[in-house]
Amino acid sequence: MSILDRYIVRTLLGAVLLVMVVLLVLGGLFVFFTQQSDIGIGHYTVADALWYTLLNLPQQVYQLLPITALIGSLIGFSQLARGSEVTVIRATGVSVARLAGTALIAAAFLIAFEAAIGEFVAPQLQEAANQQKAFTQYNSVGFGGGTGAWVRDGDLILNVARQSGSRQFVGMQVFQLSPQHTLVSIGHAANATAAGQRKWLLGGYTESRFTTDGVMTTPPGGKLLQSNVTAGFLGLAVQDPEQLTLRALWQVIGYYNANSLDARQYLFAFWSKIARTVAIAFAVLLAIPFVLGSMRSAGAGTRASLGVVIGLAFFLLERLIQSGANVFNLDPVVLAWLPTALLATVSLLLLARAR
């Protein structure tokens, strides 16, 4: 990189960092205030709520970085425009394409940071925060919602209500099918523990087996269940897809496809994470037309306000599509890329018109 490139990249990244700090302070305060109603339940204290808030900050960084990149880039280019540095840069023969290329260098650093924090930091710390809060409030709790996780393993269909430890689950239902896909038996275990390779120890297990003579019911007791489903995978299935890493999502998608199960929500979460990361590049590029175009004489506050509006529109559209993806039978890949595609179209069209 030339000296000019390094100067522009440093200015953009500094502005993005400043915006991120402001948004994290606001987001952290919001999360901390939402924890006030939980303080006093079990052993959950103010210090625990503060620790929970801190552990959730990396996830906020991951979710807000596209918006932060847009607002920060607008502020960074505004700083250059206010000192007439953009005018001097353009007067020396630097084209819009060259300026966009320099902006993409800054975007590459942000994309690498987003990918790293999304894969190796945010999910792990958020899971630790949820576990810390749950175990502080209750002795045995789950981290999944709704009806828990449904997993198929050959002729077995397993459903767990929640996870209570790294290898322990609460409320496991076992449905056994015949080779003709008819229901053979239904079992329910109060708790399930992974007891080794392909083995589960079920406690408080009762079973109703369907025969030609009627229904045979066994009293509660212990049972050793043979299944290829591991505790690690079942723990992934219990979690919200948005909290999983790309590697974990790819593993779940492969398992669901191999067992002819509906993997649309995991496909959407997988491609949505990739699309959100790619959107950072177009968010940075979108700042250039507003500095070179009709708003070049506007103040930094006006540009920042515009960035907030565009960023919120992108965020709300992404959330709206996420809700619709689980309701309507639409292609999850197309839906996941739609907000980024719209942002890319607007950015490239405005950049092409910039002079």
Legacy VTK file of the C-alpha trace (Angstrom):
# vtk DataFile Version 3.0
C-alpha trace
ASCII
DATASET POLYDATA
POINTS 355 float
0.000 0.000 0.000
1.098 3.528 -0.713
1.251 6.248 1.919
-2.030 7.644 0.617
-3.731 4.242 0.883
-2.500 3.741 4.433
-3.704 7.217 5.419
-7.223 6.656 4.043
-7.469 3.144 5.521
-6.289 4.400 8.928
-8.848 7.225 8.841
-11.720 4.885 7.929
-10.816 2.218 10.480
-10.395 4.847 13.207
-13.848 6.251 12.492
-15.390 2.758 12.445
-13.741 1.990 15.791
-15.107 5.202 17.293
-18.650 4.426 16.126
-18.367 0.853 17.396
-17.364 2.041 20.870
-20.378 4.367 21.011
-22.794 1.673 19.832
-21.326 -0.897 22.238
-21.787 1.457 25.182
-25.433 1.979 24.220
-25.983 -1.708 23.483
-24.265 -2.795 26.675
-26.406 -0.465 28.763
-29.542 -1.806 27.079
-28.565 -5.435 27.779
-27.652 -4.588 31.386
-30.985 -2.846 31.959
-32.894 -5.832 30.557
-31.199 -8.030 33.158
-32.570 -6.047 36.098
-35.767 -8.109 36.262
-33.708 -11.322 36.585
-31.530 -10.080 39.437
-32.514 -11.836 42.653
-33.679 -15.041 40.973
-31.600 -17.817 42.474
-28.090 -16.483 43.047
-28.132 -14.035 40.116
-26.604 -10.754 41.324
-25.750 -7.354 39.831
-22.173 -8.541 39.293
-23.489 -11.573 37.385
-25.652 -9.295 35.223
-22.636 -7.104 34.470
-20.556 -10.157 33.571
-23.385 -11.438 31.352
-23.451 -8.072 29.565
-19.698 -8.072 28.973
-19.746 -11.601 27.556
-22.479 -10.580 25.098
-20.557 -7.596 23.716
-18.658 -9.622 21.052
-21.980 -10.871 19.669
-23.159 -7.266 19.420
-19.960 -6.371 17.599
-20.642 -9.183 15.131
-24.230 -8.132 14.497
-23.584 -4.376 14.306
-20.386 -4.319 12.249
-22.096 -3.808 8.829
-24.020 -0.798 10.210
-20.921 0.428 12.031
-18.850 0.132 8.851
-21.350 2.288 6.953
-21.627 5.022 9.592
-17.894 4.966 10.310
-16.999 5.179 6.618
-19.321 8.146 6.159
-17.709 9.908 9.125
-14.189 8.988 7.955
-14.706 10.312 4.436
-16.437 13.370 5.912
-13.285 14.112 7.903
-11.255 13.939 4.692
-13.769 16.132 2.855
-13.912 18.712 5.646
-10.156 19.273 5.374
-10.382 19.431 1.559
-8.236 16.314 1.425
-10.687 14.551 -0.870
-10.514 17.514 -3.260
-6.709 17.393 -3.271
-6.724 13.623 -3.767
-9.080 13.920 -6.748
-7.071 16.849 -8.159
-3.910 14.738 -8.230
-5.600 12.343 -10.637
-6.856 9.670 -8.228
-9.905 8.125 -9.877
-13.114 7.038 -8.182
-12.156 3.423 -8.919
-8.806 3.887 -7.162
-10.547 5.484 -4.187
-13.000 2.582 -4.075
-10.116 0.113 -4.180
-8.520 1.803 -1.175
-11.846 1.710 0.658
-12.073 -2.022 -0.088
-8.718 -2.530 1.630
-10.246 -1.102 4.807
-13.312 -3.282 4.211
-11.076 -6.364 3.917
-9.700 -5.727 7.423
-13.231 -5.357 8.752
-14.419 -8.517 6.972
-11.509 -10.515 8.390
-12.303 -9.180 11.861
-15.998 -10.001 11.428
-15.239 -13.549 10.306
-12.820 -14.150 13.170
-15.095 -12.816 15.895
-18.111 -14.624 14.431
-16.350 -18.000 14.320
-14.005 -18.025 17.297
-15.172 -15.464 19.861
-18.823 -14.352 19.864
-20.658 -17.739 19.842
-18.439 -19.228 22.524
-18.715 -16.225 24.846
-22.466 -15.923 24.310
-22.921 -19.596 25.157
-20.772 -19.118 28.252
-22.908 -16.111 29.231
-26.141 -18.083 28.856
-24.763 -21.020 30.839
-23.392 -18.763 33.568
-26.736 -17.014 33.925
-28.732 -20.244 33.811
-26.645 -22.151 36.324
-26.683 -19.128 38.637
-30.469 -19.011 38.602
-31.355 -22.705 38.468
-29.761 -26.066 39.098
-30.799 -27.657 35.804
-31.926 -25.561 32.872
-31.968 -25.679 29.110
-30.611 -23.371 26.463
-33.054 -24.235 23.708
-36.528 -22.912 23.189
-39.852 -24.037 21.829
-40.166 -27.797 21.511
-36.438 -28.412 21.863
-34.457 -30.323 19.266
-35.654 -33.052 16.910
-33.042 -35.397 15.477
-33.475 -38.509 13.354
-31.056 -41.424 13.485
-32.191 -44.179 11.136
-35.346 -45.710 12.617
-35.048 -43.573 15.761
-36.401 -40.045 16.204
-35.111 -38.241 19.285
-36.517 -35.122 20.881
-34.880 -33.329 23.817
-36.479 -30.466 25.704
-33.305 -28.813 26.959
-29.642 -29.215 27.794
-28.482 -29.241 31.412
-24.776 -29.904 30.927
-22.157 -30.699 28.322
-23.308 -34.355 28.193
-26.646 -34.201 30.023
-30.108 -33.482 28.632
-33.520 -33.188 30.234
-36.746 -34.625 28.838
-35.767 -36.962 25.995
-38.467 -38.628 23.905
-37.585 -41.664 21.795
-39.740 -42.650 18.821
-38.900 -45.985 17.168
-40.098 -46.705 13.631
-40.326 -49.974 11.744
-38.647 -50.476 8.338
-42.084 -49.696 6.872
-42.065 -46.332 8.758
-44.837 -47.290 11.143
-44.611 -46.322 14.804
-43.322 -49.193 16.959
-42.848 -47.528 20.336
-42.775 -44.228 22.183
-40.453 -43.712 25.136
-39.817 -40.847 27.502
-36.790 -40.345 29.737
-36.623 -37.804 32.513
-32.924 -37.340 31.766
-30.345 -38.593 29.283
-26.571 -38.795 29.633
-24.040 -39.590 26.922
-22.355 -42.739 28.263
-19.716 -43.284 25.606
-19.483 -43.902 21.908
-22.966 -44.504 20.433
-24.487 -45.016 23.909
-26.995 -43.041 25.966
-27.981 -43.789 29.543
-31.642 -42.901 30.031
-33.000 -42.314 33.532
-36.652 -42.505 34.550
-37.455 -44.134 31.217
-40.972 -45.340 30.430
-41.993 -46.910 27.141
-45.233 -47.698 25.355
-44.801 -50.399 22.705
-47.485 -51.009 20.097
-48.226 -54.652 19.228
-50.993 -56.477 17.421
-52.477 -57.368 20.823
-52.503 -53.805 22.158
-50.149 -51.413 23.937
-47.521 -52.662 26.380
-46.216 -50.130 28.900
-43.055 -50.559 30.946
-42.623 -48.953 34.409
-40.033 -46.214 34.941
-36.460 -47.442 35.030
-33.093 -47.177 33.340
-32.307 -47.941 29.722
-29.181 -48.070 27.572
-29.950 -46.577 24.155
-27.797 -47.239 21.104
-27.645 -44.200 18.795
-25.168 -42.532 16.455
-26.263 -39.090 17.710
-23.529 -37.577 19.866
-23.930 -35.228 22.804
-22.013 -32.547 20.940
-24.300 -32.680 17.928
-27.449 -32.798 20.035
-26.221 -29.739 21.888
-25.873 -27.944 18.555
-29.400 -28.921 17.581
-30.793 -27.470 20.812
-29.169 -24.060 20.241
-30.602 -21.216 18.218
-29.138 -21.366 14.668
-28.114 -17.714 14.966
-25.766 -18.639 17.830
-23.917 -21.343 15.893
-20.691 -20.917 13.959
-20.499 -21.563 10.226
-18.717 -24.850 10.863
-21.403 -26.012 13.265
-24.177 -24.922 10.902
-22.577 -26.817 8.019
-22.406 -29.926 10.197
-26.077 -29.640 11.146
-27.125 -29.012 7.518
-25.247 -32.111 6.363
-26.893 -34.218 9.035
-30.376 -32.918 8.245
-29.920 -33.482 4.508
-28.599 -37.011 5.068
-31.741 -37.852 7.042
-34.180 -36.082 4.687
-35.099 -33.473 7.329
-36.025 -29.834 6.830
-32.812 -27.800 7.113
-34.180 -24.477 5.829
-33.665 -22.512 9.050
-30.050 -23.700 9.247
-29.464 -22.955 5.556
-30.826 -19.457 6.067
-28.649 -18.885 9.143
-25.546 -20.205 7.303
-25.906 -18.014 4.204
-27.164 -15.061 6.227
-23.921 -15.011 8.203
-21.869 -15.063 4.990
-24.041 -12.413 3.335
-23.852 -10.135 6.401
-20.064 -10.340 6.298
-19.893 -9.584 2.564
-22.244 -6.618 3.099
-19.448 -4.820 4.953
-17.630 -4.209 1.648
-20.658 -2.566 0.046
-21.388 -0.577 3.213
-17.921 0.984 2.988
-18.295 1.648 -0.743
-21.654 3.347 -0.188
-19.919 6.137 1.718
-17.936 7.294 -1.333
-20.836 8.632 -3.470
-22.097 10.768 -0.588
-18.705 12.459 -0.335
-18.214 12.951 -4.076
-21.858 13.391 -5.061
-24.637 15.819 -4.248
-24.059 15.600 -0.481
-20.377 16.521 -0.574
-21.184 19.932 0.907
-23.336 18.484 3.706
-22.022 18.327 7.245
-20.695 15.233 8.985
-23.795 15.080 11.178
-26.062 14.914 8.143
-24.022 12.112 6.601
-23.912 10.209 9.886
-27.694 10.535 10.237
-28.132 9.211 6.725
-25.845 6.311 7.563
-27.936 5.501 10.615
-31.115 5.492 8.516
-29.631 3.243 5.828
-28.062 0.955 8.418
-31.301 0.590 10.358
-33.172 -0.132 7.118
-30.661 -2.884 6.299
-30.908 -4.311 9.824
-34.727 -4.240 9.894
-34.976 -5.786 6.424
-32.644 -8.574 7.501
-34.736 -9.267 10.620
-37.994 -9.112 8.656
-36.702 -11.613 6.120
-35.404 -13.829 8.911
-38.901 -13.981 10.407
-40.490 -14.638 7.022
-38.044 -17.393 6.161
-39.440 -19.558 8.965
-43.061 -18.905 7.944
-43.152 -18.943 4.147
-41.882 -21.792 1.973
-39.296 -19.696 0.109
-35.709 -20.370 -0.910
-33.609 -19.662 2.225
-30.459 -18.936 0.205
-32.172 -16.240 -1.874
-33.757 -14.706 1.210
-30.439 -14.687 3.071
-28.688 -12.795 0.255
-31.545 -10.364 -0.503
-30.569 -7.514 1.914
-26.917 -7.681 0.827
-27.915 -7.787 -2.844
-30.046 -4.665 -2.423
-27.239 -2.873 -0.586
-24.761 -3.908 -3.304
-27.066 -2.666 -6.075
-27.544 0.744 -4.456
-23.821 1.092 -3.670
-22.605 0.179 -7.157
-25.210 2.322 -8.946
-24.389 5.399 -6.872
-20.660 4.731 -7.208
-20.974 4.499 -10.988
-22.695 7.905 -11.079
-20.108 9.584 -8.819
-17.827 12.086 -10.526
LINES 1 356
355 0 1 2 3 4 5 6 7 8 9 10 11 12 13 14 15 16 17 18 19 20 21 22 23 24 25 26 27 28 29 30 31 32 33 34 35 36 37 38 39 40 41 42 43 44 45 46 47 48 49 50 51 52 53 54 55 56 57 58 59 60 61 62 63 64 65 66 67 68 69 70 71 72 73 74 75 76 77 78 79 80 81 82 83 84 85 86 87 88 89 90 91 92 93 94 95 96 97 98 99 100 101 102 103 104 105 106 107 108 109 110 111 112 113 114 115 116 117 118 119 120 121 122 123 124 125 126 127 128 129 130 131 132 133 134 135 136 137 138 139 140 141 142 143 144 145 146 147 148 149 150 151 152 153 154 155 156 157 158 159 160 161 162 163 164 165 166 167 168 169 170 171 172 173 174 175 176 177 178 179 180 181 182 183 184 185 186 187 188 189 190 191 192 193 194 195 196 197 198 199 200 201 202 203 204 205 206 207 208 209 210 211 212 213 214 215 216 217 218 219 220 221 222 223 224 225 226 227 228 229 230 231 232 233 234 235 236 237 238 239 240 241 242 243 244 245 246 247 248 249 250 251 252 253 254 255 256 257 258 259 260 261 262 263 264 265 266 267 268 269 270 271 272 273 274 275 276 277 278 279 280 281 282 283 284 285 286 287 288 289 290 291 292 293 294 295 296 297 298 299 300 301 302 303 304 305 306 307 308 309 310 311 312 313 314 315 316 317 318 319 320 321 322 323 324 325 326 327 328 329 330 331 332 333 334 335 336 337 338 339 340 341 342 343 344 345 346 347 348 349 350 351 352 353 354
